[in-house]
Amino acid sequence: MGRGRVELKRIENKINRQVTFSKRRNGLLKKAYELSVLCDAEVALIIFSSRGKLYEFGSAGINKTLERYQRCCFNPQDNSIERETQEATKLKAKYESLQRTQRHLLGEDLGPLSVKELQNLEKQLEGALALARQRKTQIMIEQVEDLRKKERQLGDINKQLRIKLETEGQSFKAIQDLWNSAAAGAGNSNFSVHPSHDSPMNCDPEPALQIGYLNYLPSEGSSVPKNTVGETNFIQGWVL
């Protein structure tokens, strides 16, 4: 069974109270120390026993922590300035560390480095080089796959165009052969003669249209004078 809930109240027994105080005090001091180490916190702990005995713990010193506490309570603006200054200092230190690491990776300022640090730097460079080569190989493989895909697409398009061109060529050739055969048939054919005539030259003449004055010769017993032609404006007619 689990431990029961302890009721928080003053321990009446003096001996039990002293024992509990010692255990809890040591646990509290331990927790304060762990908090300051693990979390990089500035911790100050002050304990007075029932007899007036002082127990204290300060990760940065009790007096320093108390002064900081007073500045925070009475000068909040100064506290914010101090925090900003600390953050700026941390950022500056981090920036300088990154610059130093970059110079080391470029092969500069290697004099102060020890053999172990140089070995670590060599391992970092080898790892970075392996990753760069792996990425380069991957990119080249992807580019080759893209080119192959484009090649297959262009091949399919070329095949479709070839089939279309062959189909159109066959159609054009069929039309051209038809035209050639029609032209040859027209060149070899003769004009046919009408079946009702033996020869084109033996056909009966068509009726002729007479234009103008018809030369009329009266008979011998006629009373019309012969010089009628000279009395008119019409010329002698002709036959078409």
C-alpha positions in Angstrom: 0.0 0.0 0.0 1.1 3.5 -0.7 2.2 5.9 1.9 -0.7 7.8 3.5 -1.1 11.6 3.3 0.8 13.4 6.1 -1.1 16.2 7.8 0.9 19.4 8.0 0.9 20.7 11.5 3.3 21.5 14.3 4.9 18.4 15.8 4.2 18.5 19.5 6.9 16.1 20.5 10.2 18.1 20.9 12.5 15.2 19.9 10.5 14.2 16.9 10.3 17.9 15.9 14.1 18.2 16.1 14.7 15.1 14.1 12.3 16.1 11.4 13.9 19.6 11.2 17.3 18.1 10.7 16.1 15.7 7.9 14.1 18.3 6.1 16.8 21.0 6.5 19.5 18.7 4.9 17.0 17.7 2.1 16.2 21.4 1.5 19.9 22.4 1.3 20.6 19.5 -1.1 17.7 20.5 -3.4 19.0 24.1 -3.4 22.5 22.9 -4.4 21.1 20.6 -7.1 18.9 23.4 -8.5 21.9 25.7 -8.7 24.1 23.2 -10.5 21.6 21.6 -12.9 19.8 24.7 -13.9 22.6 27.2 -13.6 20.5 29.3 -11.2 21.6 31.6 -8.5 20.1 30.2 -5.3 20.3 31.6 -1.8 18.8 29.8 1.2 18.5 31.1 4.8 17.1 28.9 7.6 16.7 29.8 11.3 15.9 27.0 13.7 13.5 27.3 16.6 16.5 28.0 18.8 17.7 30.8 16.6 20.5 29.0 14.9 21.3 30.1 11.3 21.7 27.7 8.4 22.4 29.2 4.9 23.4 28.3 1.4 24.3 30.6 -1.5 25.4 29.4 -4.9 27.0 32.9 -5.6 27.2 34.1 -2.0 24.5 35.2 0.3 25.5 38.8 0.4 25.8 39.0 -3.4 22.4 37.4 -3.9 20.8 39.7 -1.3 22.2 42.8 -3.1 20.9 41.5 -6.3 17.5 40.9 -4.7 17.4 44.5 -3.4 18.3 45.8 -6.8 15.5 43.8 -8.3 13.0 44.9 -5.7 13.8 48.6 -5.6 15.3 49.3 -9.1 13.5 47.2 -11.6 14.9 49.3 -14.5 18.4 48.5 -13.4 17.5 44.8 -13.2 16.2 44.8 -16.8 19.4 46.6 -17.9 21.5 44.0 -16.1 19.6 41.2 -17.8 20.0 42.7 -21.2 23.7 43.2 -20.5 24.1 39.5 -19.5 22.2 38.4 -22.6 24.4 40.6 -24.7 27.5 39.2 -23.1 26.3 35.6 -23.7 25.5 36.3 -27.3 28.9 38.0 -27.9 30.7 35.0 -26.4 28.6 32.6 -28.5 29.4 34.7 -31.6 33.1 34.7 -30.9 33.0 30.9 -30.4 31.3 30.4 -33.7 33.8 32.6 -35.5 36.7 30.7 -33.9 35.1 27.4 -35.0 34.7 28.7 -38.5 38.3 29.8 -38.7 39.4 26.3 -37.5 37.3 24.7 -40.2 38.9 26.9 -42.8 42.4 25.9 -41.5 43.1 29.1 -39.8 44.4 29.8 -36.2 45.3 26.2 -35.6 48.3 27.0 -33.5 46.6 27.1 -30.1 44.8 23.8 -30.7 46.0 20.6 -29.0 46.4 17.2 -30.7 43.1 16.0 -29.4 41.3 19.1 -30.6 43.0 18.7 -34.0 41.8 15.1 -34.2 38.3 16.2 -33.4 38.5 18.9 -36.1 39.8 16.3 -38.6 36.8 14.0 -37.8 34.4 16.9 -38.3 35.9 17.7 -41.6 35.8 14.1 -42.7 32.2 13.8 -41.7 31.3 17.0 -43.5 33.1 15.8 -46.6 31.3 12.5 -46.6 28.0 14.2 -46.3 28.8 16.6 -49.1 29.8 13.7 -51.4 26.7 11.8 -50.5 24.5 14.8 -51.2 26.3 15.4 -54.5 25.8 11.8 -55.6 22.2 12.0 -54.7 21.7 15.1 -56.8 23.5 13.6 -59.8 21.3 10.5 -59.6 18.2 12.6 -59.5 19.4 14.6 -62.5 20.1 11.4 -64.4 16.7 10.1 -63.6 15.1 13.3 -64.8 17.1 13.2 -68.1 16.1 9.6 -68.7 12.4 10.5 -68.0 12.7 13.4 -70.5 14.4 11.1 -73.0 11.5 8.6 -72.8 9.0 11.3 -73.2 10.8 12.7 -76.3 11.0 9.2 -77.7 7.3 8.7 -77.3 6.6 12.0 -79.0 9.0 11.1 -81.8 7.3 7.8 -82.3 3.8 9.4 -82.4 5.1 12.0 -84.9 6.6 9.2 -87.1 3.4 7.3 -87.1 1.4 10.4 -88.0 3.9 11.3 -90.8 3.7 7.8 -92.3 -0.1 7.8 -92.2 -0.2 11.2 -93.9 2.4 10.1 -96.4 0.3 7.0 -97.3 -2.8 9.1 -97.8 -0.9 11.6 -99.9 0.6 8.8 -102.0 -2.8 7.3 -102.6 -4.2 10.6 -103.7 -1.2 11.2 -106.0 -1.6 7.7 -107.6 -5.3 8.4 -108.1 -4.4 11.7 -109.9 -1.7 10.0 -112.0 -4.1 7.3 -113.1 -6.8 9.8 -113.9 -4.4 11.9 -116.0 -3.1 8.8 -117.8 -6.7 7.7 -118.7 -7.5 11.2 -120.0 -4.4 11.3 -122.2 -5.2 7.9 -123.8 -8.9 8.4 -124.5 -10.3 9.6 -128.0 -13.3 11.7 -128.9 -16.2 9.4 -129.9 -18.2 9.9 -133.1 -22.0 10.2 -133.1 -23.3 6.7 -134.0 -26.0 8.1 -136.4 -23.3 9.4 -138.9 -20.8 7.4 -140.9 -18.2 10.1 -140.8 -17.9 13.5 -139.1 -17.6 15.1 -142.5 -20.9 13.6 -143.9 -23.2 15.2 -141.4 -26.0 17.4 -142.8 -25.5 21.1 -142.6 -27.5 23.0 -139.9 -29.9 25.7 -141.0 -28.1 28.9 -141.8 -29.1 32.3 -140.6 -29.6 34.9 -143.3 -28.7 38.4 -142.5 -29.4 41.4 -144.7 -31.2 41.6 -148.1 -32.0 38.4 -150.0 -31.2 38.7 -153.7 -34.5 38.1 -155.3 -34.7 37.4 -159.0 -38.2 37.8 -160.4 -39.5 35.6 -163.0 -39.8 36.7 -166.6 -43.5 37.7 -166.5 -43.2 39.7 -163.3 -44.0 43.4 -163.2 -41.3 44.1 -160.5 -38.4 46.0 -162.0 -35.0 44.4 -162.0 -33.1 47.5 -160.7 -34.8 47.4 -157.3 -31.5 46.7 -155.6 -30.1 50.1 -156.6 -33.1 51.9 -155.2 -32.6 50.6 -151.6 -29.9 51.0 -148.9 -29.5 47.3 -148.3 -26.6 45.4 -149.6 -26.8 42.0 -150.9 -27.3 39.4 -148.2 -24.8 36.7 -147.2 -25.3 33.2 -145.9 -23.7 31.9 -142.7 
